[in-house]
Amino acid sequence: MSRKRKIEIFTSGCYLCDEAVKLVESIACDSCEVSVYNLNNEGQDKAMTYGIGSVPTVVVDGKIADCCRQGKVSKSDIMAAGIGRTIS
């Protein structure tokens, strides 16, 4: 059994968050395990542990993606974080 990249997406259920979820899910590959947390319902403790202060935020293997520290989630930054790349 091969290791999977753990991807967590923290949202508030808004259209910007929904766009980020769709983007990540469209790029994710078989080596990616994607979990989505709507902070209105769940995941608040996890978000606080990561130090998340805005949404949408994408966390890859326990690290907030660089694009989420700067603003809008972008395809190039998500791909640079390893999403969509098979783990060997």
C-alpha positions in Angstrom: 0.0 0.0 0.0 1.5 3.3 -1.1 1.4 6.5 1.0 -1.2 9.1 0.1 -0.7 12.9 0.2 -3.2 14.3 2.8 -5.0 17.3 1.4 -7.4 19.3 3.7 -9.5 22.1 2.4 -11.0 24.5 4.9 -14.0 26.5 3.7 -17.0 28.5 4.9 -19.3 27.3 2.1 -19.0 30.5 0.0 -18.7 30.5 -3.8 -14.9 31.3 -3.5 -14.4 28.3 -1.3 -16.5 26.1 -3.6 -14.2 27.2 -6.5 -11.1 26.3 -4.5 -12.6 22.8 -3.7 -13.5 22.2 -7.4 -10.0 23.3 -8.4 -8.2 21.0 -5.9 -10.5 18.1 -6.7 -9.9 18.5 -10.5 -6.1 18.4 -10.0 -6.0 15.7 -7.3 -4.7 12.3 -8.4 -4.8 8.7 -7.0 -2.0 9.7 -4.6 -4.1 12.4 -3.0 -6.6 12.0 -0.2 -8.8 15.1 -0.1 -10.9 16.1 2.9 -13.1 19.2 2.9 -14.1 20.9 6.2 -16.8 23.5 6.2 -15.9 25.6 9.3 -19.5 26.4 9.9 -20.1 22.7 10.8 -16.7 21.0 11.5 -13.0 21.3 11.6 -12.6 24.4 13.8 -10.1 22.7 16.1 -8.0 21.5 13.2 -8.1 25.0 11.7 -6.9 26.5 15.0 -4.1 23.9 15.2 -2.8 25.0 11.7 -3.3 28.7 12.5 -5.8 29.2 9.7 -7.1 32.8 9.7 -9.0 32.9 6.4 -10.8 30.7 4.0 -10.5 29.0 1.6 -7.3 27.4 2.9 -5.6 24.3 1.5 -3.3 22.3 3.7 -1.0 19.7 2.1 0.5 17.1 4.4 0.1 19.4 7.4 1.5 22.5 5.8 -0.6 25.5 4.6 -0.1 25.9 0.8 1.9 29.1 0.0 -0.9 30.5 -2.1 -3.2 30.4 0.9 -0.8 32.5 2.8 -0.9 35.2 0.1 -4.5 35.2 -1.0 -6.4 33.4 -3.7 -5.9 29.7 -4.3 -4.2 29.3 -7.7 -3.7 26.2 -9.9 0.0 26.7 -10.3 0.6 27.1 -6.5 -1.6 24.0 -5.8 0.3 22.0 -8.3 3.6 23.2 -6.8 2.4 21.9 -3.5 2.3 18.4 -5.0 -1.4 18.0 -5.7 -1.9 15.9 -8.8 1.6 14.4 -8.7 1.8 10.6 -8.2 3.9 9.6 -5.1 6.4 7.0 -5.9 
